[in-house]
């Protein structure tokens, strides 16, 4: 994993990290987010995640 970005549903960046396998989202409010991960192979994946209270 090279870079990870978490954006809200309006695609506003709310959290970003580099070169880590653990992302602490505890400070984010409950809701839906997109988790964009850029991989070393030049590919990226962007699943939707839901943080519950």
mmJSON file of the N, C-alpha and C atoms, coordinates in Angstrom:
{"data_MODEL":{"atom_site":{
"group_PDB":["ATOM","ATOM","ATOM","ATOM","ATOM","ATOM","ATOM","ATOM","ATOM","ATOM","ATOM","ATOM","ATOM","ATOM","ATOM","ATOM","ATOM","ATOM","ATOM","ATOM","ATOM","ATOM","ATOM","ATOM","ATOM","ATOM","ATOM","ATOM","ATOM","ATOM","ATOM","ATOM","ATOM","ATOM","ATOM","ATOM","ATOM","ATOM","ATOM","ATOM","ATOM","ATOM","ATOM","ATOM","ATOM","ATOM","ATOM","ATOM","ATOM","ATOM","ATOM","ATOM","ATOM","ATOM","ATOM","ATOM","ATOM","ATOM","ATOM","ATOM","ATOM","ATOM","ATOM","ATOM","ATOM","ATOM","ATOM","ATOM","ATOM","ATOM","ATOM","ATOM","ATOM","ATOM","ATOM","ATOM","ATOM","ATOM","ATOM","ATOM","ATOM","ATOM","ATOM","ATOM","ATOM","ATOM","ATOM","ATOM","ATOM","ATOM","ATOM","ATOM","ATOM","ATOM","ATOM","ATOM","ATOM","ATOM","ATOM","ATOM","ATOM","ATOM","ATOM","ATOM","ATOM","ATOM","ATOM","ATOM","ATOM","ATOM","ATOM","ATOM","ATOM","ATOM","ATOM","ATOM","ATOM","ATOM","ATOM","ATOM","ATOM","ATOM","ATOM","ATOM","ATOM","ATOM","ATOM","ATOM","ATOM","ATOM","ATOM","ATOM","ATOM","ATOM","ATOM","ATOM","ATOM","ATOM","ATOM","ATOM","ATOM","ATOM","ATOM","ATOM","ATOM","ATOM","ATOM","ATOM","ATOM","ATOM","ATOM","ATOM","ATOM","ATOM","ATOM","ATOM","ATOM","ATOM","ATOM"],
"id":[1,2,3,4,5,6,7,8,9,10,11,12,13,14,15,16,17,18,19,20,21,22,23,24,25,26,27,28,29,30,31,32,33,34,35,36,37,38,39,40,41,42,43,44,45,46,47,48,49,50,51,52,53,54,55,56,57,58,59,60,61,62,63,64,65,66,67,68,69,70,71,72,73,74,75,76,77,78,79,80,81,82,83,84,85,86,87,88,89,90,91,92,93,94,95,96,97,98,99,100,101,102,103,104,105,106,107,108,109,110,111,112,113,114,115,116,117,118,119,120,121,122,123,124,125,126,127,128,129,130,131,132,133,134,135,136,137,138,139,140,141,142,143,144,145,146,147,148,149,150,151,152,153,154,155,156,157,158,159],
"type_symbol":["N","C","C","N","C","C","N","C","C","N","C","C","N","C","C","N","C","C","N","C","C","N","C","C","N","C","C","N","C","C","N","C","C","N","C","C","N","C","C","N","C","C","N","C","C","N","C","C","N","C","C","N","C","C","N","C","C","N","C","C","N","C","C","N","C","C","N","C","C","N","C","C","N","C","C","N","C","C","N","C","C","N","C","C","N","C","C","N","C","C","N","C","C","N","C","C","N","C","C","N","C","C","N","C","C","N","C","C","N","C","C","N","C","C","N","C","C","N","C","C","N","C","C","N","C","C","N","C","C","N","C","C","N","C","C","N","C","C","N","C","C","N","C","C","N","C","C","N","C","C","N","C","C","N","C","C","N","C","C"],
"label_atom_id":["N","CA","C","N","CA","C","N","CA","C","N","CA","C","N","CA","C","N","CA","C","N","CA","C","N","CA","C","N","CA","C","N","CA","C","N","CA","C","N","CA","C","N","CA","C","N","CA","C","N","CA","C","N","CA","C","N","CA","C","N","CA","C","N","CA","C","N","CA","C","N","CA","C","N","CA","C","N","CA","C","N","CA","C","N","CA","C","N","CA","C","N","CA","C","N","CA","C","N","CA","C","N","CA","C","N","CA","C","N","CA","C","N","CA","C","N","CA","C","N","CA","C","N","CA","C","N","CA","C","N","CA","C","N","CA","C","N","CA","C","N","CA","C","N","CA","C","N","CA","C","N","CA","C","N","CA","C","N","CA","C","N","CA","C","N","CA","C","N","CA","C","N","CA","C","N","CA","C","N","CA","C","N","CA","C"],
"label_alt_id":[null,null,null,null,null,null,null,null,null,null,null,null,null,null,null,null,null,null,null,null,null,null,null,null,null,null,null,null,null,null,null,null,null,null,null,null,null,null,null,null,null,null,null,null,null,null,null,null,null,null,null,null,null,null,null,null,null,null,null,null,null,null,null,null,null,null,null,null,null,null,null,null,null,null,null,null,null,null,null,null,null,null,null,null,null,null,null,null,null,null,null,null,null,null,null,null,null,null,null,null,null,null,null,null,null,null,null,null,null,null,null,null,null,null,null,null,null,null,null,null,null,null,null,null,null,null,null,null,null,null,null,null,null,null,null,null,null,null,null,null,null,null,null,null,null,null,null,null,null,null,null,null,null,null,null,null,null,null,null],
"label_comp_id":["UNK","UNK","UNK","UNK","UNK","UNK","UNK","UNK","UNK","UNK","UNK","UNK","UNK","UNK","UNK","UNK","UNK","UNK","UNK","UNK","UNK","UNK","UNK","UNK","UNK","UNK","UNK","UNK","UNK","UNK","UNK","UNK","UNK","UNK","UNK","UNK","UNK","UNK","UNK","UNK","UNK","UNK","UNK","UNK","UNK","UNK","UNK","UNK","UNK","UNK","UNK","UNK","UNK","UNK","UNK","UNK","UNK","UNK","UNK","UNK","UNK","UNK","UNK","UNK","UNK","UNK","UNK","UNK","UNK","UNK","UNK","UNK","UNK","UNK","UNK","UNK","UNK","UNK","UNK","UNK","UNK","UNK","UNK","UNK","UNK","UNK","UNK","UNK","UNK","UNK","UNK","UNK","UNK","UNK","UNK","UNK","UNK","UNK","UNK","UNK","UNK","UNK","UNK","UNK","UNK","UNK","UNK","UNK","UNK","UNK","UNK","UNK","UNK","UNK","UNK","UNK","UNK","UNK","UNK","UNK","UNK","UNK","UNK","UNK","UNK","UNK","UNK","UNK","UNK","UNK","UNK","UNK","UNK","UNK","UNK","UNK","UNK","UNK","UNK","UNK","UNK","UNK","UNK","UNK","UNK","UNK","UNK","UNK","UNK","UNK","UNK","UNK","UNK","UNK","UNK","UNK","UNK","UNK","UNK"],
"label_asym_id":["A","A","A","A","A","A","A","A","A","A","A","A","A","A","A","A","A","A","A","A","A","A","A","A","A","A","A","A","A","A","A","A","A","A","A","A","A","A","A","A","A","A","A","A","A","A","A","A","A","A","A","A","A","A","A","A","A","A","A","A","A","A","A","A","A","A","A","A","A","A","A","A","A","A","A","A","A","A","A","A","A","A","A","A","A","A","A","A","A","A","A","A","A","A","A","A","A","A","A","A","A","A","A","A","A","A","A","A","A","A","A","A","A","A","A","A","A","A","A","A","A","A","A","A","A","A","A","A","A","A","A","A","A","A","A","A","A","A","A","A","A","A","A","A","A","A","A","A","A","A","A","A","A","A","A","A","A","A","A"],
"label_entity_id":["1","1","1","1","1","1","1","1","1","1","1","1","1","1","1","1","1","1","1","1","1","1","1","1","1","1","1","1","1","1","1","1","1","1","1","1","1","1","1","1","1","1","1","1","1","1","1","1","1","1","1","1","1","1","1","1","1","1","1","1","1","1","1","1","1","1","1","1","1","1","1","1","1","1","1","1","1","1","1","1","1","1","1","1","1","1","1","1","1","1","1","1","1","1","1","1","1","1","1","1","1","1","1","1","1","1","1","1","1","1","1","1","1","1","1","1","1","1","1","1","1","1","1","1","1","1","1","1","1","1","1","1","1","1","1","1","1","1","1","1","1","1","1","1","1","1","1","1","1","1","1","1","1","1","1","1","1","1","1"],
"label_seq_id":[1,1,1,2,2,2,3,3,3,4,4,4,5,5,5,6,6,6,7,7,7,8,8,8,9,9,9,10,10,10,11,11,11,12,12,12,13,13,13,14,14,14,15,15,15,16,16,16,17,17,17,18,18,18,19,19,19,20,20,20,21,21,21,22,22,22,23,23,23,24,24,24,25,25,25,26,26,26,27,27,27,28,28,28,29,29,29,30,30,30,31,31,31,32,32,32,33,33,33,34,34,34,35,35,35,36,36,36,37,37,37,38,38,38,39,39,39,40,40,40,41,41,41,42,42,42,43,43,43,44,44,44,45,45,45,46,46,46,47,47,47,48,48,48,49,49,49,50,50,50,51,51,51,52,52,52,53,53,53],
"pdbx_PDB_ins_code":[null,null,null,null,null,null,null,null,null,null,null,null,null,null,null,null,null,null,null,null,null,null,null,null,null,null,null,null,null,null,null,null,null,null,null,null,null,null,null,null,null,null,null,null,null,null,null,null,null,null,null,null,null,null,null,null,null,null,null,null,null,null,null,null,null,null,null,null,null,null,null,null,null,null,null,null,null,null,null,null,null,null,null,null,null,null,null,null,null,null,null,null,null,null,null,null,null,null,null,null,null,null,null,null,null,null,null,null,null,null,null,null,null,null,null,null,null,null,null,null,null,null,null,null,null,null,null,null,null,null,null,null,null,null,null,null,null,null,null,null,null,null,null,null,null,null,null,null,null,null,null,null,null,null,null,null,null,null,null],
"Cartn_x":[0.843,0.0,0.894,0.628,1.439,0.754,-0.518,-1.227,-2.701,-3.283,-4.693,-5.336,-6.502,-7.276,-8.695,-9.229,-10.629,-11.34,-12.402,-13.196,-14.634,-15.334,-16.743,-17.554,-18.855,-19.71,-19.678,-19.248,-19.083,-17.688,-16.929,-15.551,-14.562,-14.869,-13.948,-12.988,-11.697,-10.678,-10.799,-10.926,-11.031,-9.872,-9.141,-8.007,-7.095,-5.795,-4.826,-3.66,-3.144,-1.977,-1.134,0.128,1.045,1.791,2.013,2.848,2.476,1.186,0.749,-0.387,-0.475,-1.549,-2.675,-2.488,-3.492,-3.884,-5.19,-5.701,-6.674,-6.416,-7.261,-8.368,-9.605,-10.736,-11.593,-11.081,-11.862,-12.302,-11.549,-11.903,-12.941,-13.251,-14.251,-15.655,-16.589,-17.973,-18.569,-19.62,-20.314,-20.821,-20.81,-21.304,-20.649,-20.904,-20.369,-19.178,-18.182,-16.946,-16.464,-15.585,-14.876,-13.437,-12.911,-11.539,-10.74,-10.029,-9.237,-7.832,-7.41,-6.078,-5.313,-4.172,-3.273,-2.269,-2.183,-1.31,0.006,0.993,2.325,2.328,1.398,1.365,0.787,0.474,-0.109,-1.625,-2.216,-3.669,-4.225,-5.52,-6.175,-7.543,-7.983,-9.299,-9.998,-11.331,-12.075,-13.398,-13.343,-14.607,-15.282,-16.58,-17.349,-17.309,-17.077,-17.088,-18.121,-18.644,-19.616,-19.076,-18.933,-18.49,-19.729,-19.91,-21.049,-20.626,-21.606,-21.271,-20.719],
"Cartn_y":[-1.167,0.0,1.239,2.159,3.364,4.554,4.78,5.939,5.59,6.098,5.889,7.232,7.474,8.684,8.291,8.941,8.748,10.057,9.951,11.125,10.904,12.008,11.882,11.708,11.655,11.399,12.531,13.72,14.841,14.841,13.776,13.593,14.605,15.158,16.039,15.182,15.422,14.655,14.897,13.811,13.934,13.261,12.368,11.679,11.135,11.211,10.712,10.072,8.981,8.329,7.71,7.488,6.883,5.737,4.696,3.556,2.957,2.725,2.087,1.117,0.074,-0.903,-0.676,0.264,0.545,2.013,2.252,3.62,3.826,4.818,5.11,6.078,5.575,6.428,6.777,6.566,6.788,8.242,9.195,10.606,11.055,10.219,10.581,10.35,11.239,11.0,9.797,9.237,8.123,8.578,7.658,7.984,7.14,7.498,6.778,7.524,6.756,7.319,6.47,7.048,6.301,6.128,4.933,4.606,4.322,5.323,5.156,4.718,3.592,3.066,2.924,3.609,3.459,2.367,1.376,0.229,0.387,-0.373,-0.286,-0.637,-1.46,-1.897,-0.833,0.357,1.412,1.35,0.411,0.272,0.992,1.268,1.829,1.174,1.117,0.588,1.621,1.724,2.722,2.135,1.319,0.804,1.861,1.701,2.533,1.861,2.658,2.125,2.877,2.227,2.847,2.749,3.894,3.91,4.047,3.091,3.105,3.713,4.23,4.829,3.812],
"Cartn_z":[0.0,0.0,0.0,-0.919,-1.009,-0.35,-0.706,-0.171,0.009,1.11,1.379,1.685,1.077,1.331,1.702,2.719,3.075,2.782,1.986,1.645,2.097,2.364,2.712,1.427,1.543,0.388,-0.639,-0.218,-1.147,-1.775,-1.505,-1.997,-1.42,-0.244,0.457,1.272,1.142,1.848,3.353,4.127,5.585,6.312,5.638,6.265,5.177,5.419,4.447,5.184,4.628,5.224,4.123,4.434,3.473,4.126,3.346,3.744,5.098,5.313,6.546,6.256,7.038,6.883,7.882,8.815,9.842,9.742,9.676,9.59,10.741,11.572,12.722,12.304,12.263,11.89,13.103,14.287,15.505,15.654,15.116,15.258,14.231,13.252,12.252,12.797,12.448,12.872,12.145,12.702,12.057,10.691,9.748,8.415,7.347,6.096,4.941,4.364,3.925,3.39,2.221,1.428,0.394,0.854,0.712,1.108,-0.16,-0.66,-1.882,-1.5,-2.037,-1.763,-3.064,-3.153,-4.289,-3.952,-4.805,-4.572,-5.32,-4.926,-5.518,-6.999,-7.437,-8.83,-9.761,-9.229,-10.037,-10.108,-9.405,-9.377,-8.153,-8.198,-7.023,-6.851,-5.603,-5.27,-4.387,-4.539,-3.764,-3.265,-2.223,-1.673,-0.792,-0.636,0.28,1.643,2.684,4.045,4.869,5.892,6.787,8.208,8.856,10.247,11.123,11.992,12.903,14.243,14.996,16.301,17.291],
"occupancy":[1.0,1.0,1.0,1.0,1.0,1.0,1.0,1.0,1.0,1.0,1.0,1.0,1.0,1.0,1.0,1.0,1.0,1.0,1.0,1.0,1.0,1.0,1.0,1.0,1.0,1.0,1.0,1.0,1.0,1.0,1.0,1.0,1.0,1.0,1.0,1.0,1.0,1.0,1.0,1.0,1.0,1.0,1.0,1.0,1.0,1.0,1.0,1.0,1.0,1.0,1.0,1.0,1.0,1.0,1.0,1.0,1.0,1.0,1.0,1.0,1.0,1.0,1.0,1.0,1.0,1.0,1.0,1.0,1.0,1.0,1.0,1.0,1.0,1.0,1.0,1.0,1.0,1.0,1.0,1.0,1.0,1.0,1.0,1.0,1.0,1.0,1.0,1.0,1.0,1.0,1.0,1.0,1.0,1.0,1.0,1.0,1.0,1.0,1.0,1.0,1.0,1.0,1.0,1.0,1.0,1.0,1.0,1.0,1.0,1.0,1.0,1.0,1.0,1.0,1.0,1.0,1.0,1.0,1.0,1.0,1.0,1.0,1.0,1.0,1.0,1.0,1.0,1.0,1.0,1.0,1.0,1.0,1.0,1.0,1.0,1.0,1.0,1.0,1.0,1.0,1.0,1.0,1.0,1.0,1.0,1.0,1.0,1.0,1.0,1.0,1.0,1.0,1.0,1.0,1.0,1.0,1.0,1.0,1.0],
"B_iso_or_equiv":[0.0,0.0,0.0,0.0,0.0,0.0,0.0,0.0,0.0,0.0,0.0,0.0,0.0,0.0,0.0,0.0,0.0,0.0,0.0,0.0,0.0,0.0,0.0,0.0,0.0,0.0,0.0,0.0,0.0,0.0,0.0,0.0,0.0,0.0,0.0,0.0,0.0,0.0,0.0,0.0,0.0,0.0,0.0,0.0,0.0,0.0,0.0,0.0,0.0,0.0,0.0,0.0,0.0,0.0,0.0,0.0,0.0,0.0,0.0,0.0,0.0,0.0,0.0,0.0,0.0,0.0,0.0,0.0,0.0,0.0,0.0,0.0,0.0,0.0,0.0,0.0,0.0,0.0,0.0,0.0,0.0,0.0,0.0,0.0,0.0,0.0,0.0,0.0,0.0,0.0,0.0,0.0,0.0,0.0,0.0,0.0,0.0,0.0,0.0,0.0,0.0,0.0,0.0,0.0,0.0,0.0,0.0,0.0,0.0,0.0,0.0,0.0,0.0,0.0,0.0,0.0,0.0,0.0,0.0,0.0,0.0,0.0,0.0,0.0,0.0,0.0,0.0,0.0,0.0,0.0,0.0,0.0,0.0,0.0,0.0,0.0,0.0,0.0,0.0,0.0,0.0,0.0,0.0,0.0,0.0,0.0,0.0,0.0,0.0,0.0,0.0,0.0,0.0,0.0,0.0,0.0,0.0,0.0,0.0],
"pdbx_formal_charge":[null,null,null,null,null,null,null,null,null,null,null,null,null,null,null,null,null,null,null,null,null,null,null,null,null,null,null,null,null,null,null,null,null,null,null,null,null,null,null,null,null,null,null,null,null,null,null,null,null,null,null,null,null,null,null,null,null,null,null,null,null,null,null,null,null,null,null,null,null,null,null,null,null,null,null,null,null,null,null,null,null,null,null,null,null,null,null,null,null,null,null,null,null,null,null,null,null,null,null,null,null,null,null,null,null,null,null,null,null,null,null,null,null,null,null,null,null,null,null,null,null,null,null,null,null,null,null,null,null,null,null,null,null,null,null,null,null,null,null,null,null,null,null,null,null,null,null,null,null,null,null,null,null,null,null,null,null,null,null],
"auth_seq_id":[1,1,1,2,2,2,3,3,3,4,4,4,5,5,5,6,6,6,7,7,7,8,8,8,9,9,9,10,10,10,11,11,11,12,12,12,13,13,13,14,14,14,15,15,15,16,16,16,17,17,17,18,18,18,19,19,19,20,20,20,21,21,21,22,22,22,23,23,23,24,24,24,25,25,25,26,26,26,27,27,27,28,28,28,29,29,29,30,30,30,31,31,31,32,32,32,33,33,33,34,34,34,35,35,35,36,36,36,37,37,37,38,38,38,39,39,39,40,40,40,41,41,41,42,42,42,43,43,43,44,44,44,45,45,45,46,46,46,47,47,47,48,48,48,49,49,49,50,50,50,51,51,51,52,52,52,53,53,53],
"auth_comp_id":["UNK","UNK","UNK","UNK","UNK","UNK","UNK","UNK","UNK","UNK","UNK","UNK","UNK","UNK","UNK","UNK","UNK","UNK","UNK","UNK","UNK","UNK","UNK","UNK","UNK","UNK","UNK","UNK","UNK","UNK","UNK","UNK","UNK","UNK","UNK","UNK","UNK","UNK","UNK","UNK","UNK","UNK","UNK","UNK","UNK","UNK","UNK","UNK","UNK","UNK","UNK","UNK","UNK","UNK","UNK","UNK","UNK","UNK","UNK","UNK","UNK","UNK","UNK","UNK","UNK","UNK","UNK","UNK","UNK","UNK","UNK","UNK","UNK","UNK","UNK","UNK","UNK","UNK","UNK","UNK","UNK","UNK","UNK","UNK","UNK","UNK","UNK","UNK","UNK","UNK","UNK","UNK","UNK","UNK","UNK","UNK","UNK","UNK","UNK","UNK","UNK","UNK","UNK","UNK","UNK","UNK","UNK","UNK","UNK","UNK","UNK","UNK","UNK","UNK","UNK","UNK","UNK","UNK","UNK","UNK","UNK","UNK","UNK","UNK","UNK","UNK","UNK","UNK","UNK","UNK","UNK","UNK","UNK","UNK","UNK","UNK","UNK","UNK","UNK","UNK","UNK","UNK","UNK","UNK","UNK","UNK","UNK","UNK","UNK","UNK","UNK","UNK","UNK","UNK","UNK","UNK","UNK","UNK","UNK"],
"auth_asym_id":["A","A","A","A","A","A","A","A","A","A","A","A","A","A","A","A","A","A","A","A","A","A","A","A","A","A","A","A","A","A","A","A","A","A","A","A","A","A","A","A","A","A","A","A","A","A","A","A","A","A","A","A","A","A","A","A","A","A","A","A","A","A","A","A","A","A","A","A","A","A","A","A","A","A","A","A","A","A","A","A","A","A","A","A","A","A","A","A","A","A","A","A","A","A","A","A","A","A","A","A","A","A","A","A","A","A","A","A","A","A","A","A","A","A","A","A","A","A","A","A","A","A","A","A","A","A","A","A","A","A","A","A","A","A","A","A","A","A","A","A","A","A","A","A","A","A","A","A","A","A","A","A","A","A","A","A","A","A","A"],
"auth_atom_id":["N","CA","C","N","CA","C","N","CA","C","N","CA","C","N","CA","C","N","CA","C","N","CA","C","N","CA","C","N","CA","C","N","CA","C","N","CA","C","N","CA","C","N","CA","C","N","CA","C","N","CA","C","N","CA","C","N","CA","C","N","CA","C","N","CA","C","N","CA","C","N","CA","C","N","CA","C","N","CA","C","N","CA","C","N","CA","C","N","CA","C","N","CA","C","N","CA","C","N","CA","C","N","CA","C","N","CA","C","N","CA","C","N","CA","C","N","CA","C","N","CA","C","N","CA","C","N","CA","C","N","CA","C","N","CA","C","N","CA","C","N","CA","C","N","CA","C","N","CA","C","N","CA","C","N","CA","C","N","CA","C","N","CA","C","N","CA","C","N","CA","C","N","CA","C","N","CA","C","N","CA","C","N","CA","C"],
"pdbx_PDB_model_num":[1,1,1,1,1,1,1,1,1,1,1,1,1,1,1,1,1,1,1,1,1,1,1,1,1,1,1,1,1,1,1,1,1,1,1,1,1,1,1,1,1,1,1,1,1,1,1,1,1,1,1,1,1,1,1,1,1,1,1,1,1,1,1,1,1,1,1,1,1,1,1,1,1,1,1,1,1,1,1,1,1,1,1,1,1,1,1,1,1,1,1,1,1,1,1,1,1,1,1,1,1,1,1,1,1,1,1,1,1,1,1,1,1,1,1,1,1,1,1,1,1,1,1,1,1,1,1,1,1,1,1,1,1,1,1,1,1,1,1,1,1,1,1,1,1,1,1,1,1,1,1,1,1,1,1,1,1,1,1]
}}}
